[in-house]
Every structure is written in C-alpha cells, then in structure tokens.
Amino acid sequence: MSVQKIDEFCKNLDPVVKKAVRIASIGSTVGREKTLLEAYPEEGKAEHLRELANAIRSYNWAENLETAVKSLESNGVKVLFAEDADEARRMILDIIAKRRAKNVVKVKSMTTEEIELNDFLIKNGIDTVETDLGELIIQIDGERPSHIVKPAIHRRREDIARSFEKHGISAYDDNPQHITLNARKYLRKKYLSADVVISGANYVLAKEGAIVLATNEGNSRFSMACSKTHIAIAGFEKIIPSSRELAVFLNLLARSATGQHSTVYTDFVRGPGSAKNSPQEMFVIFLDNGRSRILGSEFSDILKCMRCGACMNRCPVFRLVSGHAYRATYPGPLGIVLSPLLAGDDNLEKFADLPKACSLCGACADVCPAKIPLPDLVLKMRDKIKRAHVPVPNDINFKAWAFLATSPKLWRALIPLNKLANFLPLNAIKIGPMGRWLKSRTLPKLRGGNFRKWFKKNG
C-alpha cells in the first residue's frame, strides 16, 4: 500500500479500535494453533490435512461443476449462471420481483458483499436485513466488513449500543449479552415476515447436490423457517466432489477461522423442502465475476481459499491497519491478490498499491488451511502490475538502490561513503514520497561499513 494511504488511515484509526483488532486477530491465531494441536497431536497430521485440502481443490473444476448442476437439478434446485456482479444482482431481483416479495433476510455471505447486493436491493424497494450479528451491526451503519469472518471486529460494544439506539433496535445498553438479546428480538420479527432468504454457500457438494452452510448463531435455520424461496449464490470454486471430501474442510475451517473445533451449526440444504416451515423453492446461482479468468492464470491457487480469515489474523500489516484500509470486499493477504484480479486488467490501477501492503514475512502461508502460497502470489501480483506499467500512487522509486544491491563489488566499494549521508538534512524533508516515509520513521546513523569490519574480525 502506498505510504501516504497507510499513514493517513493509521492517523485516523482509533487507538482503541486498533488494539481491539490486534487482540482479536492474535486470539484467533492462538486458538487455531491450540485446537489443531488438541485434535491432531501427531506430528505432521495437521499438515497432511492442509495438503489434502489443497489437492482436493486441484480437482477438475469443469467436471465438478457439471456434476453439481446435474445433482442440484435432480433435487429440484433451479441452477443459474451469472457472468458478473451486475447479472447476478439482476437475476436475484428478478426472482424476488416475480414473487412480489418485499422482505428479504440474508445469511452471512462474502459473495453477496462482493456484488454489493444489499444496497442494490434496498434501492429497488426490497427490505433487506442481515441476520448475522456482526453483519447486522455494520449494515445499519452503512459500513463494509473489516474482516471476512468477523465483520465488526473493529467495533466496540459502546459503539454498537449507540447504533442500536440510533436505529430503533433497542435502548442504549452496552452489556454484550443484552446487545445479543436485543438483536435476537429485532431479528425474530424479520424472520417471521421474510418472503425470501438469500445465502452464500461455504461448500457445494457436487455428488449429493447440496449446499453446506456453517454458522455460529443458527440464523441460517431461522431464515429458512418462514421464507418460501431460498436463493443461494456462490462462486464455482466452492464446489467440492462430495461429502467424503467435506470432512477435510470441516476439520480445518472453524479451527482456522475462530479457534473453534467446529462451527455451532453446520446445515446441509439439499433442495426445496416439503415441510411447511421450509422454502418451497430453491435457486443456486453460480457466479463467475472474473473467476474463470483467474482459473486460467498464474493466480489460480487463490481460488482454493476457504474464506476462513486465518491469513488476516496472522498478518502483521492487517493487525496494524485493519480491514477497511484495503478498500475492497476482501482485505488482508487474500485481498492483496484477489481484489486486483476481480477488478480486472482494465481497473488494475484501482488496487495497484495493495501488493505493497505486505512484508513478505510468509506467516499467511504458514497458517493457510488450503496451503495457498500467498507470498508467491503477492510477488506475482507485484510483477504483473510492474509489467502492465500501471502507476502506483506515491510509490518510491528504488531503481538506484536495486542497481547497487545487485552489484556486490560496487556495493562494497560505496559502503564506506555512506557516512556522508549523516551530514545531509534527510529528516528535514517534508514533501514528496521520501518526506511521507520519513514522517513516521527516524533514520539511524550510518556507520560506513563498521559491521563488515567487525564481522571480518569476529566471524
């Protein structure tokens, strides 16, 4: 990320919020390690699961999709395909309009965030309510999620209580238990009046023709209890061969995301229901939105992502700036790679600075349950942007330094001269990229090769 944008965002970020993001991220990372060790104490067992997850996601994508479509349709599901976000939104609105529905409840879905579905439906006169507590909190205040699993990770209970009071959900009460109970009372009315439920899909089982929803609040079950129509939207990368492979992912997903051994609710939805308290019809929309283009590129590994957020929890940059600094649906190491890809080559400039928001420490790759080589993909994205000659806002040109750093003899010859830089008023520079860089840093004294002399003597 450009130095200017990071500096501006960090300056405006509430220190208490910054601390909350850091603590929550560290807590999830520690929980991941603890639960994996408890479940798989044998050396290499957890690593073997990660390798399996990667291998399963390397199956024939076209074959999985073809099998899934046949199985879903045989279970009474109407399958649709959307080429991009605009087509997906219009498909969903068309389904709702034909049923003269006015009230929609939503189960947490990053895919609907990706296509900005909520705003679109509300602008078209559809009462659309998020039923996940974190998503509800950010929806009423018109915010984006700051984390793909914990969307309100940046919010404090006092802020939430004020928002609930402002939007007529409840009187001010910042007791966490009471906040949850007040949200429950508010949502119960929405469940009872819902005409349509919209969800994503954590997984789509090709052989069985079913979608899998993993939640912790039971809101997916409540949402489907009164709604007559269920619309599920998912990228085709969510398809896995069968329930046999699902065991691998369920053993990794919750542990990687929140440090739980399992999500509290894991729902299998296999078509419309015959019971009175279940949707009478079901649609599954498979979204492309650039995915087929990504699949055929050097970045195809990013489609193996489970959307667990482990890479964000572990990322030192994310912990510092939080999710909103990435200015897109997907933050953290995932977003650094995925956001420019989804934007497309014509809009690459919009997120050209994101690959610089990475120290290449490799921690994200260490914790990724699908074993995605994220640092390698970040480097590839930097190279892609460079080859496309896309300007990166406020980027510092390191060409001279790169020339010296790759010329050992010249480097050694010039090192003793770096002491001269101590006489230059570098810290007085206030404008330009260098000025912004020095604004939050103090340069150490340059010692002209003293370390090399010491090392040569002491070894």
C-alpha positions, -999 to 999 in steps of 0.1 A, spaced: 0 0 0 13 35 -7 30 51 23 6 81 21 -25 60 23 -12 39 52 -1 70 71 -35 87 66 -55 57 76 -34 49 107 -36 86 118 -75 84 117 -78 49 132 -90 50 168 -62 36 190 -87 16 210 -101 1 178 -66 -7 166 -59 -25 198 -92 -44 195 -83 -56 160 -49 -67 171 -61 -86 202 -89 -103 183 -65 -113 155 -39 -127 179 -66 -145 198 -79 -163 167 -43 -172 157 -35 -187 191 -69 -205 192 -61 -220 158 -28 -235 170 -43 -248 202 -73 -265 187 -53 -281 158 -27 -294 183 -55 -308 206 -72 -325 176 -41 -337 158 -12 -341 183 6 -365 160 35 -347 142 26 -338 106 -11 -348 108 -25 -312 106 0 -305 78 -13 -336 60 -49 -322 62 -37 -290 46 -21 -308 18 -53 -328 13 -74 -296 12 -51 -282 -15 -52 -314 -35 -90 -316 -34 -93 -281 -46 -70 -290 -75 -96 -315 -89 -111 -310 -124 -132 -278 -119 -153 -283 -150 -161 -318 -140 -172 -308 -105 -194 -281 -119 -211 -304 -144 -218 -330 -117 -231 -304 -93 -255 -289 -118 -270 -324 -126 -273 -333 -89 -288 -300 -78 -314 -301 -106 -323 -337 -98 -330 -324 -62 -354 -298 -75 -330 -269 -74 -331 -243 -102 -295 -236 -113 -285 -203 -129 -252 -188 -140 -241 -152 -137 -212 -138 -157 -207 -108 -135 -219 -89 -105 -245 -69 -124 -261 -100 -140 -262 -117 -106 -279 -88 -89 -305 -86 -117 -312 -123 -115 -318 -121 -78 -340 -90 -82 -360 -107 -110 -367 -138 -88 -378 -116 -59 -400 -94 -82 -418 -123 -99 -428 -135 -64 -439 -100 -54 -417 -104 -24 -408 -73 -3 -389 -88 27 -356 -105 24 -334 -120 52 -298 -128 44 -274 -154 58 -238 -141 60 -222 -143 26 -190 -127 13 -201 -133 -22 -231 -110 -17 -207 -85 -3 -186 -89 -34 -215 -80 -57 -228 -53 -33 -262 -69 -32 -277 -52 -1 -276 -16 -15 -289 -28 -48 -320 -45 -33 -327 -17 -9 -325 9 -38 -351 -13 -56 -375 -12 -27 -367 -45 -11 -364 -46 27 -331 -65 31 -318 -74 65 -285 -92 75 -292 -118 102 -256 -125 113 -250 -102 143 -217 -88 130 -232 -82 96 -263 -65 111 -241 -42 131 -222 -29 101 -253 -29 78 -272 -5 100 -243 20 99 -236 16 62 -201 1 67 -181 -26 49 -170 -57 67 -135 -52 81 -129 -90 83 -144 -118 62 -153 -139 93 -157 -112 120 -171 -82 100 -175 -60 131 -141 -68 146 -133 -30 146 -165 -21 166 -167 -16 204 -197 -26 225 -204 11 233 -205 20 196 -228 -9 189 -252 1 218 -253 36 204 -260 23 169 -288 1 182 -303 31 200 -300 54 169 -317 29 146 -345 20 170 -334 -16 177 -332 -11 215 -325 15 242 -288 21 249 -273 -9 267 -237 -19 262 -238 -52 281 -226 -77 254 -253 -103 264 -280 -77 263 -268 -65 228 -271 -101 216 -306 -105 231 -318 -72 217 -306 -82 182 -323 -115 186 -357 -98 194 -353 -75 165 -344 -103 141 -372 -126 152 -398 -102 137 -378 -101 104 -376 -139 102 -414 -142 106 -422 -116 79 -395 -128 54 -406 -139 19 -371 -148 6 -339 -159 22 -306 -153 4 -274 -171 14 -240 -180 2 -225 -214 4 -195 -225 23 -194 -256 1 -214 -271 -27 -214 -309 -27 -213 -320 -64 -223 -356 -59 -251 -350 -34 -264 -318 -50 -264 -299 -17 -250 -267 -2 -233 -265 32 -238 -235 55 -215 -231 85 -227 -206 111 -224 -200 148 -257 -182 155 -283 -205 140 -295 -177 118 -295 -198 86 -321 -221 101 -343 -193 114 -340 -176 80 -353 -206 62 -381 -214 86 -406 -189 72 -392 -179 38 -409 -195 8 -379 -190 -15 -342 -197 -10 -316 -181 -32 -280 -193 -27 -252 -176 -46 -216 -189 -48 -185 -188 -69 -179 -221 -87 -147 -226 -66 -170 -235 -37 -178 -269 -53 -161 -299 -39 -166 -335 -52 -187 -350 -24 -194 -352 13 -165 -375 17 -141 -347 10 -161 -323 31 -147 -339 63 -113 -325 55 -126 -289 51 -148 -290 82 -119 -302 103 -99 -271 92 -124 -244 87 -136 -234 122 -102 -241 138 -85 -218 112 -112 -191 114 -121 -187 151 -102 -213 170 -133 -235 175 -132 -272 169 -164 -268 149 -189 -242 140 -220 -244 162 -243 -251 133 -235 -269 100 -265 -271 78 -269 -293 47 -295 -279 23 -305 -304 -4 -331 -286 -24 -365 -272 -15 -384 -287 14 -417 -304 16 -423 -293 52 -444 -262 59 -416 -244 77 -391 -245 49 -386 -229 15 -408 -243 -12 -384 -235 -40 -346 -231 -42 -322 -214 -66 -285 -217 -68 -266 -190 -88 -230 -199 -97 -211 -166 -100 -181 -161 -124 -173 -124 -119 -137 -130 -132 -132 -164 -116 -128 -183 -150 -102 -157 -160 -84 -163 -127 -86 -201 -131 -67 -199 -164 -40 -177 -150 -9 -180 -128 -31 -169 -98 -54 -199 -99 -43 -211 -64 -62 -181 -49 -95 -198 -58 -86 -226 -33 -93 -201 -4 -117 -213 23 -126 -178 34 -115 -186 70 -95 -153 75 -65 -171 91 -42 -152 68 -56 -119 80 -55 -129 117 -18 -137 113 -8 -108 91 12 -80 109 0 -54 84 -37 -63 88 -32 -61 126 -19 -26 122 -43 -11 97 -74 -33 100 -96 -44 70 -110 -11 58 -76 1 48 -77 -24 19 -107 -5 4 -123 -37 -10 -145 -66 -1 -116 -89 7 -89 -75 29 -55 -89 42 -32 -111 22 -62 -126 4 -74 -92 -8 -39 -81 -19 -41 -109 -45 -78 -113 -52 -90 -76 -53 -69 -66 -83 -79 -99 -101 -116 -93 -95 -112 -57 -107 -98 -69 -140 -68 -56 -160 -88 -25 -171 -92 -15 -135 -58 -27 -121 -48 8 -112 -76 9 -85 -58 -16 -63 -22 -14 -77 -9 -2 -43 -22 -32 -24 6 -57 -31 30 -32 -14 10 -37 18 29 -69 25 62 -75 43 66 -110 26 71 -125 61 53 -157 49 32 -160 80 0 -161 59 12 -192 40 21 -209 73 -14 -207 86 -35 -211 54 -56 -243 57 -56 -247 19 -18 -242 18 -21 -214 -7 14 -199 -14 2 -164 -7 37 -147 -6 45 -161 -40 12 -148 -54 18 -114 -39 52 -113 -57 35 -124 -89 9 -96 -85 37 -70 -80 53 -83 -111 20 -82 -130 15 -46 -121 50 -37 -130 48 -54 -164 15 -37 -171 32 -3 -164 4 6 -140 13 36 -119 13 30 -82 3 62 -63 31 77 -42 54 48 -49 91 53 -41 115 46 -69 141 21 -57 158 16 -91 191 32 -79 191 11 -47 183 -21 -67 212 -14 -91 236 -11 -61 222 -40 -42 227 -64 -72 263 -52 -78 283 -67 -49 316 -51 -58 302 -16 -63 281 -21 -31 312 -29 -10 332 0 -26 305 26 -18 295 14 17 323 34 35 310 65 18 275 62 33 287 81 64 285 113 42 247 109 43 248 118 81 256 153 71 225 156 48 193 170 64 173 140 53 149 141 83 141 177 73 124 165 41 87 172 44 73 168 9 72 140 -17 73 102 -11 105 105 9 90 131 32 59 110 38 81 80 45 103 99 70 72 114 87 68 82 107 104 70 108 137 82 121 169 72 101 197 57 122 232 69 120 251 54 90 284 39 101 301 33 68 308 -4 68 317 -9 105 297 -40 107 316 -56 79 349 -48 96 336 -63 129 322 -94 112 355 -99 93 374 -98 126 350 -118 148 333 -141 122 
